């Protein structure tokens, strides 16, 4: 059960610190935490406060353990949830949602395990709803994985201390997101343990598909009406591409070279340079939930005089993720990995097997 994993993380972290937190205040139960066992364990393993977390806009000091936790942007709410803390408010999911309730299935399952209701959902379609965030009266706002602007950061900081991204907008790795957000909660050791468990789950899943190891993967987004004059792809500044590399898959030369020279998470390369993609073994792409549409897209690219010269396209080594929850899980997060990592690798592996 998910709750057992939460408790194992908290217990392991307590043992790792020699139970030194026994002298800290463990009498209060966070109003943002609805799981009694999780709340007690979290309190007993909390780090010392104040805590200072550096980020792209400077640093943020949190004077005392937050009791009300709000999160904005993609997946930051999964860090406190994975550690047994239920946010008072979090970003509403508007893509990849299977039932249009604004919460992805793995977060729904975690909330159910914790016996909690859905937090307030912030609709960030146009921008961050600052008044709605303020209405949740947070003690801290987690946004370690985000694209906050300076203005966003300043506006949110008027509400509560903010944890922004460490360096590049939307360029925070999964490990960094967990590390930064957990530190702000006074749960740095628990965050480290969580990262170790996620790494182990990824390793175990990849072991089931050894053919994927070292295969050079290009992550892109093809569609039926996509512009075939260029190929856009994620650089290793983006967690989608970085995650696959860290997991043990290879990085194509074009991604490696481009990533060295840019701070952008998405770039485009002219289709008139198909030789740049010669060493790409596998292409993974968002696409349609209709397999027939994806097949038509692939055929169209194979028939293109330029794109059809790229080996991975010519040979059909293209894995389409669709636009549902599994596609959303390709952007790695603390709860999506246990939920879907094996299925993700199975789809990638299938794209290779189908052409062998």
VEXDREN-2710 file (C-alpha; in Angstrom, 1 decimal):
% VEXDREN-2710
k/r/px/py/pz
1/UNK/0.0/0.0/0.0
2/UNK/1.1/3.6/-0.6
3/UNK/0.7/4.5/3.0
4/UNK/3.2/1.8/4.0
5/UNK/5.7/3.3/1.6
6/UNK/5.2/6.8/3.2
7/UNK/5.7/5.3/6.6
8/UNK/8.8/3.4/5.5
9/UNK/10.3/6.6/4.2
10/UNK/9.6/8.5/7.4
11/UNK/10.8/5.7/9.6
12/UNK/14.0/5.2/7.6
13/UNK/14.8/8.9/7.8
14/UNK/14.2/8.9/11.5
15/UNK/16.6/6.0/12.0
16/UNK/19.2/7.6/9.7
17/UNK/19.3/10.7/11.9
18/UNK/19.7/8.7/15.0
19/UNK/16.3/9.8/16.3
20/UNK/17.8/13.2/17.1
21/UNK/14.5/14.8/16.4
22/UNK/13.0/13.3/19.5
23/UNK/13.9/16.5/21.3
24/UNK/12.0/18.7/18.8
25/UNK/8.3/19.7/19.1
26/UNK/6.2/16.8/18.0
27/UNK/3.0/17.8/19.7
28/UNK/1.2/19.6/16.8
29/UNK/-0.5/17.9/13.9
30/UNK/-0.3/19.8/10.6
31/UNK/-3.6/21.0/9.4
32/UNK/-2.4/20.1/5.9
33/UNK/-1.9/16.5/6.9
34/UNK/-4.8/14.2/7.4
35/UNK/-3.0/10.9/7.9
36/UNK/-2.3/10.6/11.7
37/UNK/0.5/8.1/11.3
38/UNK/2.1/10.2/8.6
39/UNK/1.7/13.4/10.6
40/UNK/3.3/11.9/13.7
41/UNK/6.2/10.4/11.8
42/UNK/6.8/13.6/9.8
43/UNK/6.8/15.6/13.0
44/UNK/9.3/13.3/14.7
45/UNK/11.7/13.5/11.7
46/UNK/11.4/17.2/10.9
47/UNK/14.6/19.1/10.4
48/UNK/15.6/22.1/12.4
49/UNK/14.1/25.4/11.6
50/UNK/14.7/28.0/10.2
51/UNK/15.4/26.4/6.8
52/UNK/16.9/28.4/3.9
53/UNK/16.4/27.1/0.4
54/UNK/18.4/28.8/-2.5
55/UNK/16.7/29.2/-5.9
56/UNK/16.8/31.2/-9.1
57/UNK/15.4/34.4/-7.5
58/UNK/17.7/34.3/-4.4
59/UNK/16.9/32.3/-1.4
60/UNK/13.9/31.7/0.9
61/UNK/14.0/31.2/4.6
62/UNK/11.2/29.4/6.4
63/UNK/11.2/30.3/10.0
64/UNK/9.2/27.4/11.4
65/UNK/7.7/24.1/10.2
66/UNK/4.8/24.9/7.7
67/UNK/1.4/23.7/8.8
68/UNK/-0.5/24.7/5.7
69/UNK/1.2/23.8/2.4
70/UNK/0.2/25.2/-1.0
71/UNK/1.8/24.2/-4.3
72/UNK/1.6/25.7/-7.8
73/UNK/2.7/24.5/-11.2
74/UNK/3.1/20.9/-12.4
75/UNK/3.5/18.1/-9.8
76/UNK/4.9/20.0/-6.9
77/UNK/2.0/18.7/-4.8
78/UNK/3.2/15.2/-5.2
79/UNK/6.2/15.8/-3.0
80/UNK/4.2/16.5/0.2
81/UNK/1.7/13.9/-0.7
82/UNK/4.4/11.3/-1.1
83/UNK/5.6/12.3/2.3
84/UNK/2.2/12.0/3.9
85/UNK/1.2/15.7/3.9
86/UNK/-1.9/16.9/2.1
87/UNK/-1.7/20.4/0.6
88/UNK/-4.4/22.9/1.3
89/UNK/-4.2/23.9/-2.4
90/UNK/-2.5/22.6/-5.6
91/UNK/-2.5/23.1/-9.3
92/UNK/-5.5/21.8/-11.3
93/UNK/-4.5/19.4/-14.0
94/UNK/-5.8/20.4/-17.4
95/UNK/-3.9/17.9/-19.6
96/UNK/-3.7/14.1/-19.3
97/UNK/-6.6/13.9/-16.9
98/UNK/-8.6/10.7/-17.4
99/UNK/-11.9/11.9/-15.8
100/UNK/-11.6/15.7/-16.0
101/UNK/-11.7/16.2/-12.3
102/UNK/-8.4/18.2/-12.2
103/UNK/-6.4/15.4/-10.5
104/UNK/-4.3/12.7/-12.1
105/UNK/-5.1/9.1/-11.1
106/UNK/-1.9/8.6/-9.0
107/UNK/-2.6/11.7/-6.9
108/UNK/-6.2/10.5/-6.5
109/UNK/-5.0/7.2/-5.2
110/UNK/-2.6/8.9/-2.8
111/UNK/-5.3/11.1/-1.4
112/UNK/-7.6/8.1/-0.9
113/UNK/-4.8/6.3/0.9
114/UNK/-4.4/9.3/3.2
115/UNK/-8.1/9.5/3.8
116/UNK/-8.2/13.0/2.5
117/UNK/-10.5/15.1/0.3
118/UNK/-9.3/16.8/-2.8
119/UNK/-7.5/20.1/-1.9
120/UNK/-8.5/23.4/-3.4
121/UNK/-7.5/23.3/-7.1
122/UNK/-5.8/26.3/-8.7
123/UNK/-6.8/26.8/-12.3
124/UNK/-3.5/28.1/-13.9
125/UNK/-4.7/27.9/-17.5
126/UNK/-4.1/31.6/-18.0
127/UNK/-2.0/32.5/-15.0
128/UNK/-1.6/31.7/-11.4
129/UNK/-4.8/32.7/-9.5
130/UNK/-3.0/34.7/-6.7
131/UNK/-6.2/35.5/-4.8
132/UNK/-7.3/31.9/-4.8
133/UNK/-3.8/30.9/-3.5
134/UNK/-4.0/33.5/-0.8
135/UNK/-7.4/32.3/0.3
136/UNK/-5.9/28.9/1.3
137/UNK/-3.7/30.8/3.9
138/UNK/-0.6/28.8/3.2
139/UNK/2.6/28.9/5.3
140/UNK/4.7/28.0/2.3
141/UNK/4.2/27.8/-1.4
142/UNK/6.1/25.0/-3.3
143/UNK/7.1/25.6/-6.9
144/UNK/10.5/24.0/-7.3
145/UNK/9.4/22.7/-10.7
146/UNK/7.8/25.7/-12.4
147/UNK/8.2/28.5/-14.9
148/UNK/7.6/31.3/-12.4
149/UNK/8.5/34.8/-13.6
150/UNK/10.0/37.4/-11.3
151/UNK/6.6/39.0/-11.1
152/UNK/5.0/35.7/-10.2
153/UNK/7.6/35.1/-7.5
154/UNK/7.1/38.6/-6.0
155/UNK/3.3/38.3/-6.0
156/UNK/3.4/34.8/-4.4
157/UNK/6.0/36.0/-1.8
158/UNK/3.4/38.5/-0.5
159/UNK/1.3/35.5/0.4
160/UNK/3.9/33.1/1.9
161/UNK/7.5/32.1/1.5
162/UNK/8.0/30.6/-2.0
163/UNK/10.3/27.8/-3.2
164/UNK/11.1/28.5/-6.8
165/UNK/13.1/26.5/-9.4
166/UNK/16.8/26.3/-8.8
167/UNK/18.1/27.6/-12.1
168/UNK/16.1/27.3/-15.4
169/UNK/12.3/27.7/-15.8
170/UNK/10.8/24.2/-16.3
171/UNK/14.3/22.7/-16.1
172/UNK/14.1/21.2/-12.6
173/UNK/15.0/17.5/-12.5
174/UNK/12.8/15.1/-10.5
175/UNK/15.6/14.7/-7.9
176/UNK/15.9/18.5/-7.5
177/UNK/12.1/19.0/-7.2
178/UNK/11.9/16.4/-4.4
179/UNK/15.0/17.8/-2.7
180/UNK/13.9/21.5/-2.7
181/UNK/10.3/20.9/-1.9
182/UNK/11.1/18.4/0.9
183/UNK/13.7/20.7/2.4
184/UNK/11.1/23.5/2.7
185/UNK/8.9/21.1/4.7
186/UNK/11.8/20.3/7.1
187/UNK/11.9/16.8/5.6
188/UNK/15.2/16.8/3.7
189/UNK/16.2/13.3/4.9
190/UNK/12.8/12.0/3.9
191/UNK/13.2/13.6/0.5
192/UNK/16.5/11.9/0.0
193/UNK/15.0/8.6/1.0
194/UNK/12.1/9.1/-1.4
195/UNK/14.6/9.8/-4.3
196/UNK/16.4/6.6/-3.5
197/UNK/13.2/4.6/-3.6
198/UNK/12.2/6.2/-6.9
199/UNK/15.6/5.4/-8.4
200/UNK/15.2/1.8/-7.3
201/UNK/11.7/1.5/-8.9
202/UNK/13.0/2.9/-12.2
203/UNK/16.0/0.5/-12.1
204/UNK/13.7/-2.5/-11.5
205/UNK/11.3/-1.5/-14.3
206/UNK/14.2/-1.0/-16.8
207/UNK/15.6/-4.4/-15.8
208/UNK/12.4/-5.9/-17.3
209/UNK/13.3/-4.4/-20.7
210/UNK/17.0/-4.8/-21.1
211/UNK/16.8/-4.0/-24.8
212/UNK/16.1/-0.3/-23.9
213/UNK/19.4/0.2/-22.1
214/UNK/21.7/2.6/-23.9
215/UNK/19.2/3.1/-26.8
216/UNK/19.4/6.7/-27.8
217/UNK/16.0/8.3/-27.4
218/UNK/14.6/11.5/-28.9
219/UNK/11.5/12.9/-27.1
220/UNK/9.3/15.0/-29.3
221/UNK/5.6/15.7/-30.1
222/UNK/4.3/14.7/-33.5
223/UNK/0.7/15.2/-34.5
224/UNK/-1.5/14.7/-37.6
225/UNK/-1.0/18.3/-38.6
226/UNK/2.6/18.7/-37.4
227/UNK/4.9/20.9/-39.4
228/UNK/7.3/18.6/-41.3
229/UNK/9.8/21.3/-42.2
230/UNK/11.4/21.0/-38.7
231/UNK/11.7/18.6/-35.8
232/UNK/11.2/19.9/-32.3
233/UNK/12.5/18.0/-29.3
234/UNK/13.2/18.2/-25.6
235/UNK/16.8/18.9/-24.5
236/UNK/18.3/17.4/-21.4
237/UNK/17.4/20.7/-19.7
238/UNK/13.9/19.3/-19.6
239/UNK/13.1/16.5/-17.0
240/UNK/11.4/14.3/-19.7
241/UNK/14.7/13.9/-21.6
242/UNK/16.9/14.1/-18.6
243/UNK/14.9/11.3/-16.8
244/UNK/15.4/8.9/-19.7
245/UNK/19.2/9.6/-19.7
246/UNK/19.4/9.2/-15.9
247/UNK/17.4/5.9/-16.1
248/UNK/20.0/4.3/-18.4
249/UNK/18.9/5.1/-21.9
250/UNK/21.2/6.9/-24.3
251/UNK/21.2/10.5/-25.5
252/UNK/21.4/11.2/-29.2
253/UNK/24.2/13.4/-30.5
254/UNK/21.8/16.1/-31.6
255/UNK/20.3/16.3/-28.1
256/UNK/23.6/16.2/-26.4
257/UNK/25.2/18.9/-28.6
258/UNK/22.1/21.2/-28.5
259/UNK/21.7/20.9/-24.7
260/UNK/25.3/22.1/-24.2
261/UNK/24.6/25.3/-26.0
262/UNK/21.1/26.3/-24.8
263/UNK/19.1/26.9/-21.6
264/UNK/15.9/26.1/-23.5
265/UNK/14.0/22.9/-22.7
266/UNK/12.6/22.6/-26.2
267/UNK/14.3/23.4/-29.5
268/UNK/13.7/22.8/-33.2
269/UNK/16.0/21.6/-35.9
270/UNK/15.5/21.9/-39.7
271/UNK/14.2/18.7/-41.4
272/UNK/16.7/19.5/-44.1
273/UNK/19.4/18.1/-41.8
274/UNK/18.2/14.5/-41.4
275/UNK/21.8/13.4/-40.9
276/UNK/21.7/15.1/-37.5
277/UNK/19.3/12.4/-36.3
278/UNK/21.3/9.4/-37.7
279/UNK/22.1/7.9/-34.3
280/UNK/18.6/8.2/-32.9
281/UNK/17.4/4.6/-32.0
282/UNK/14.0/5.4/-30.8
283/UNK/11.6/8.4/-30.9
284/UNK/9.0/8.9/-28.2
285/UNK/6.2/11.3/-28.9
286/UNK/3.0/12.6/-27.6
287/UNK/0.2/11.9/-30.1
288/UNK/-3.4/10.8/-30.5
289/UNK/-5.3/8.4/-28.3
290/UNK/-6.4/6.8/-31.6
291/UNK/-3.8/4.3/-32.8
292/UNK/-5.0/4.7/-36.4
293/UNK/-4.2/8.5/-36.3
294/UNK/-0.7/7.7/-34.9
295/UNK/-0.1/5.2/-37.7
296/UNK/-1.2/7.8/-40.3
297/UNK/1.2/10.3/-38.8
298/UNK/4.0/7.9/-39.0
299/UNK/3.2/6.9/-42.6
300/UNK/3.1/10.6/-43.5
301/UNK/6.6/11.2/-42.0
302/UNK/8.0/8.0/-43.6
303/UNK/6.8/9.3/-47.0
304/UNK/8.3/12.7/-46.5
305/UNK/11.5/13.0/-48.6
306/UNK/13.5/14.5/-45.7
307/UNK/12.0/13.0/-42.5
308/UNK/11.8/9.6/-44.2
309/UNK/15.6/9.5/-44.3
310/UNK/15.9/9.5/-40.5
311/UNK/16.5/5.8/-39.5
312/UNK/14.2/5.8/-36.5
313/UNK/11.3/7.2/-38.6
314/UNK/12.1/5.0/-41.7
315/UNK/12.2/1.9/-39.5
316/UNK/9.1/2.8/-37.5
317/UNK/10.9/3.0/-34.2
318/UNK/8.4/5.6/-32.9
319/UNK/6.5/5.2/-29.6
320/UNK/3.3/7.3/-29.3
321/UNK/2.1/8.0/-25.8
322/UNK/-1.2/9.5/-26.6
323/UNK/-2.6/12.3/-24.5
324/UNK/-3.9/10.5/-21.4
325/UNK/-2.4/9.8/-17.9
326/UNK/0.5/7.7/-19.2
327/UNK/1.5/10.6/-21.4
328/UNK/1.4/12.9/-18.4
329/UNK/3.5/10.4/-16.5
330/UNK/6.3/10.8/-19.0
331/UNK/7.1/14.0/-17.2
332/UNK/8.4/12.2/-14.1
333/UNK/7.0/12.9/-10.6
334/UNK/7.1/11.2/-7.2
335/UNK/3.8/9.5/-7.6
336/UNK/3.6/8.9/-11.3
337/UNK/6.7/6.7/-11.3
338/UNK/5.3/4.0/-9.0
339/UNK/2.0/4.2/-10.9
340/UNK/3.2/4.0/-14.5
341/UNK/7.0/3.5/-15.0
342/UNK/6.7/-0.1/-16.1
343/UNK/3.9/0.7/-18.6
344/UNK/6.0/3.6/-20.0
345/UNK/9.0/1.4/-20.6
346/UNK/6.8/-1.3/-22.1
347/UNK/5.5/1.1/-24.7
348/UNK/9.0/2.2/-25.6
349/UNK/10.2/-1.4/-25.8
350/UNK/7.2/-2.3/-27.9
351/UNK/8.2/0.3/-30.5
352/UNK/11.5/-1.4/-30.9
353/UNK/10.2/-5.0/-30.9
354/UNK/7.6/-4.2/-33.6
355/UNK/10.4/-3.4/-36.0
356/UNK/12.8/-6.2/-35.2
END
